[in-house]
């Protein structure tokens, strides 16, 4: 039961309800194999979720990073409505003290009993993002085979990569279906889920696009070092959140980002809402602390001094807004994304050659 007096957890991942309780749940569409690649994958992409990639670790944003500020905006809007109604009812009742009938007072008490708990709950929602962390990173360490999940207060959940089971599930929306990949920590029976770690993205483009994202992570953790340069080249740009706060303009661009010019039509309709949302998002970023990994995690994830693979926000292309909004002509698009697409094609060819032959032999 909802308790308006209980404070919301600071860590967004802890507010993420378990979409299923067992790996055998009917809501699960697929459980991915970590050891074997899928030769049918069409491409690989980090879908703008990569904070840093090098030969030691891959760091991703959290799933709720994209819509940071939404709870703050919704909380402020509805809190003002319901708390304003509560205050108005209180003032009018005070001014009419001794003159109102029993029916009027009974109606006032009903309004108080509804608006006050709602106001408290909305206050919790309004303050559920500020003064916490700008984002909650997830690190995949390919050298020691560990996954590190940053949580509120600087605590870190450490789980062996091989222990996790990654499942794709779908959520029915009013006008579409969304797919999400969740890392699951199974219990002793191998089926009951004791913990879930949602990966950063959910998409409505179809389950085959989730495979594009999954193979990006799986290849990083499982395949040989020769894949790493190409994996890094599939990342066109990185969110500038590592050791710094996201700026207001980048936050607005991130809310509006799209993969093709066709998205301009949709974004044009949504822009007034996204523009308003960019301000509470900026407030959340300014009031929140920058996540700092514990020293033991940093030591375990320390890259080689002359690591040939290293990409972060400092390597973002100039005029990044063009890439984020797909605001460029065909020639510029082909030039900017030629490396990304060719790197993805090379990885796909390797996967087909390696795992296609294994399937044929089987």
C-alpha positions in Angstrom: 0.0 0.0 0.0 1.2 3.5 -0.8 2.5 5.3 2.3 2.8 9.1 1.7 4.9 9.5 4.8 7.7 7.1 3.7 10.6 8.8 1.9 11.3 7.6 -1.6 14.7 5.8 -2.0 17.4 8.1 -3.3 18.6 5.5 -5.8 16.3 5.4 -8.8 17.1 1.7 -9.4 15.7 0.9 -6.0 12.4 2.5 -7.1 12.3 0.2 -10.1 9.7 -2.5 -9.4 10.5 -6.0 -10.3 8.7 -6.6 -13.6 8.9 -10.4 -12.9 9.8 -12.6 -10.0 11.1 -15.7 -11.8 13.2 -16.3 -14.9 10.4 -18.6 -16.1 7.8 -15.8 -16.0 5.7 -15.5 -19.1 6.6 -11.8 -19.4 10.1 -12.7 -20.3 10.6 -12.8 -24.1 14.1 -14.0 -24.1 17.1 -14.9 -21.9 20.3 -14.0 -23.6 23.4 -16.2 -23.8 26.6 -14.5 -22.5 29.0 -17.1 -23.9 27.6 -17.4 -27.5 26.9 -14.5 -29.9 23.9 -14.3 -32.2 24.9 -14.6 -35.9 21.6 -13.0 -36.9 22.4 -9.6 -35.3 22.3 -6.8 -37.9 24.4 -4.2 -36.1 25.9 -3.2 -32.8 25.3 0.0 -30.9 25.5 1.5 -27.5 22.5 3.8 -28.2 24.0 6.9 -26.6 24.4 5.3 -23.2 28.2 4.9 -23.1 30.0 7.2 -20.7 33.4 5.6 -21.2 34.9 2.6 -23.0 38.4 1.4 -22.8 40.2 -2.0 -22.6 39.4 -2.5 -19.0 35.9 -1.3 -18.4 32.7 -0.1 -20.1 30.7 2.5 -18.1 27.0 3.2 -18.9 24.4 5.6 -17.6 21.5 4.4 -15.6 18.1 3.7 -17.2 16.5 6.7 -15.6 19.1 9.2 -16.7 17.2 10.1 -19.9 14.2 11.4 -18.0 15.9 12.9 -15.0 13.8 15.9 -13.8 10.5 14.3 -14.8 9.6 13.4 -11.2 10.6 16.9 -10.1 8.4 18.6 -12.7 5.4 16.4 -12.1 5.8 16.7 -8.4 5.9 20.5 -8.4 2.9 20.8 -10.8 0.6 18.5 -8.9 1.8 19.5 -5.5 0.9 23.1 -6.2 -2.6 22.0 -7.2 -3.4 19.8 -4.3 -1.6 21.7 -1.6 -3.1 24.9 -2.9 -6.6 23.3 -2.6 -5.7 22.1 0.9 -4.6 25.7 1.9 -7.7 27.3 0.2 -10.0 24.9 2.0 -8.3 25.5 5.3 -8.5 29.3 5.0 -12.1 29.4 3.9 -13.0 27.0 6.7 -11.2 29.3 9.2 -13.0 32.4 7.9 -16.3 30.6 8.2 -15.7 29.2 11.7 -19.0 28.8 13.5 -21.2 29.8 10.6 -21.0 26.6 8.4 -23.4 23.7 8.7 -22.4 20.2 9.5 -22.6 19.2 5.8 -20.1 22.0 4.8 -17.7 20.9 7.6 -18.0 17.3 6.6 -17.1 18.2 3.0 -14.1 20.2 4.2 -12.9 17.2 6.2 -13.2 15.0 3.2 -11.2 17.4 1.1 -8.5 17.6 3.8 -8.3 13.8 4.1 -7.6 13.6 0.3 -5.5 16.6 -0.4 -3.1 16.4 2.6 -1.9 12.8 2.0 -1.6 13.6 -1.8 0.4 16.7 -1.0 2.8 14.8 1.2 3.2 12.1 -1.4 3.8 14.6 -4.2 6.3 16.4 -2.0 8.2 13.2 -1.8 8.0 12.8 -5.5 9.1 16.5 -6.0 12.2 15.9 -3.9 13.0 12.4 -5.0 15.7 13.5 -7.5 17.4 16.6 -6.1 20.4 16.4 -3.8 21.3 12.8 -4.8 23.5 11.7 -7.7 23.6 13.2 -11.2 23.5 9.6 -12.5 24.0 6.1 -11.3 26.6 4.5 -13.5 27.1 0.8 -14.3 30.5 -0.5 -15.0 31.4 -3.8 -16.8 34.9 -4.8 -16.1 36.1 -7.3 -18.8 39.4 -8.0 -17.1 38.1 -9.3 -13.8 34.7 -10.3 -15.0 32.8 -8.1 -12.5 29.8 -5.7 -12.8 29.7 -2.7 -10.6 26.4 -0.8 -10.0 26.7 2.6 -8.3 24.0 3.2 -5.7 22.9 6.1 -3.4 25.3 7.2 -0.8 28.3 5.9 -2.8 27.7 2.2 -2.1 28.4 -0.2 -4.9 26.7 -3.4 -5.8 29.3 -5.9 -7.1 28.2 -8.9 -9.0 30.2 -11.4 -11.1 29.3 -11.1 -14.8 28.8 -14.9 -15.1 26.3 -14.9 -12.2 23.9 -12.5 -13.9 21.2 -13.7 -16.3 20.1 -11.1 -18.8 16.4 -11.2 -19.8 14.4 -9.2 -22.2 10.8 -8.4 -21.3 8.1 -6.4 -23.0 5.7 -3.8 -21.5 2.4 -3.1 -23.2 1.8 0.7 -23.6 -1.4 2.4 -24.7 0.0 3.0 -28.3 3.0 0.8 -28.5 5.1 -2.0 -26.8 8.4 -1.3 -25.2 11.3 -3.8 -24.7 13.8 -3.7 -21.9 16.8 -5.8 -20.9 17.3 -6.5 -17.2 20.2 -8.1 -15.5 18.8 -10.6 -12.9 20.5 -12.2 -9.9 19.0 -15.6 -9.5 18.4 -17.3 -6.2 19.7 -20.8 -5.2 17.0 -22.5 -7.2 18.3 -20.7 -10.4 14.8 -19.4 -11.2 13.7 -17.0 -8.4 15.0 -13.5 -8.9 16.6 -11.8 -5.9 17.8 -8.6 -7.6 17.2 -6.8 -10.9 19.6 -4.4 -12.7 17.8 -2.6 -15.6 20.1 -1.7 -18.4 20.0 1.9 -19.6 17.6 1.7 -22.6 14.1 0.7 -23.4 13.0 0.8 -27.0 9.7 0.5 -29.0 11.5 -0.3 -32.3 11.2 -4.1 -31.8 13.1 -6.8 -30.0 15.6 -7.1 -32.8 17.0 -3.7 -31.8 17.5 -4.9 -28.2 19.7 -7.6 -29.7 21.8 -4.8 -31.3 22.4 -3.3 -27.8 22.9 -6.7 -26.0 25.6 -7.8 -28.5 27.4 -4.6 -27.9 27.7 -5.4 -24.2 28.2 -9.1 -24.6 31.0 -8.6 -27.2 32.8 -6.2 -24.9 32.7 -8.7 -22.0 33.2 -11.9 -23.9 35.0 -11.5 -27.2 38.8 -11.1 -27.8 40.7 -7.8 -27.7 40.6 -7.5 -31.4 36.9 -6.5 -31.1 37.6 -3.5 -28.8 38.8 -0.8 -31.4 35.7 -1.5 -33.5 33.4 -1.5 -30.5 34.8 1.9 -29.5 34.3 3.2 -33.0 30.6 2.3 -32.9 30.1 5.0 -30.2 29.6 8.3 -32.0 29.5 10.4 -28.8 29.3 10.1 -25.0 27.2 11.9 -22.5 29.4 14.5 -20.7 28.6 13.4 -17.1 31.9 11.8 -16.1 33.4 13.9 -13.3 31.2 16.8 -14.2 27.6 18.0 -14.3 25.6 18.0 -17.4 24.9 21.5 -18.7 21.4 22.9 -19.4 21.8 22.9 -23.2 23.1 19.4 -23.4 20.3 18.2 -21.2 17.7 19.8 -23.6 19.5 18.2 -26.6 19.5 14.8 -24.8 15.8 15.1 -24.2 15.3 16.0 -27.9 17.8 13.6 -29.5 16.7 11.5 -32.5 18.1 9.1 -35.0 16.7 10.7 -38.2 15.2 13.9 -39.5 11.8 12.3 -39.4 12.0 12.7 -35.7 11.9 16.5 -36.1 8.1 16.3 -36.7 7.6 14.5 -33.4 10.1 16.7 -31.5 8.4 19.9 -32.9 5.2 18.8 -31.2 7.0 17.8 -28.0 9.4 20.6 -27.8 7.4 23.0 -25.5 7.1 20.1 -22.9 10.8 19.1 -23.3 11.9 22.7 -23.0 10.0 23.1 -19.7 11.4 19.8 -18.5 14.9 20.9 -19.3 14.8 23.3 -16.3 13.9 20.9 -13.5 16.4 18.5 -15.1 19.1 21.3 -14.9 18.0 21.9 -11.2 18.5 18.2 -10.5 21.9 18.2 -12.0 23.0 21.3 -10.2 21.9 20.1 -6.8 23.1 16.5 -7.1 26.5 15.2 -6.4 28.8 13.8 -9.0 29.2 10.0 -8.4 32.6 9.0 -7.2 33.6 5.3 -7.3 35.2 3.8 -4.1 39.0 3.5 -4.3 38.8 -0.3 -4.5 36.6 -0.1 -7.6 38.9 2.5 -9.2 41.9 0.3 -8.5 40.2 -2.7 -10.1 39.1 -0.6 -13.1 42.4 1.2 -13.7 43.2 1.1 -17.4 46.6 0.5 -18.9 48.8 3.5 -19.1 49.0 3.4 -22.9 45.6 1.9 -23.6 45.0 2.2 -27.3 41.2 2.0 -26.7 39.8 5.0 -24.8 36.7 7.0 -25.6 34.8 9.5 -23.5 33.1 12.8 -23.7 36.4 14.6 -24.4 36.4 12.8 -27.8 32.9 14.0 -28.8 32.8 15.6 -32.3 32.4 19.4 -32.7 28.9 20.7 -33.1 27.6 17.6 -31.3 24.1 18.9 -31.6 24.1 18.0 -35.3 24.7 14.4 -34.4 22.2 14.3 -31.6 19.4 15.9 -33.7 20.4 14.2 -37.0 20.6 17.8 -38.4 23.0 17.3 -41.3 22.9 16.6 -45.0 23.5 13.2 -46.5 27.2 13.9 -47.3 27.9 15.1 -43.8 26.0 12.2 -42.3 27.9 9.7 -44.4 31.2 11.2 -43.4 30.4 11.5 -39.7 29.0 8.0 -39.3 31.1 6.2 -41.8 33.5 4.9 -39.1 30.6 3.9 -36.9 28.8 1.9 -39.5 31.9 0.2 -41.0 33.1 -0.8 -37.5 29.7 -2.3 -36.8 29.7 -4.2 -40.1 33.2 -5.7 -39.3 32.0 -6.9 -35.9 28.8 -8.4 -37.4 30.9 -10.2 -40.1 33.2 -11.7 -37.3 30.1 -12.9 -35.3 28.6 -14.5 -38.4 31.8 -16.2 -39.2 32.4 -17.5 -35.7 28.9 -18.4 -34.4 27.3 -19.1 -37.8 29.9 -21.9 -38.3 29.3 -23.2 -34.8 25.6 -23.4 -35.5 26.2 -25.2 -38.8 28.5 -27.6 -37.2 25.9 -28.3 -34.5 
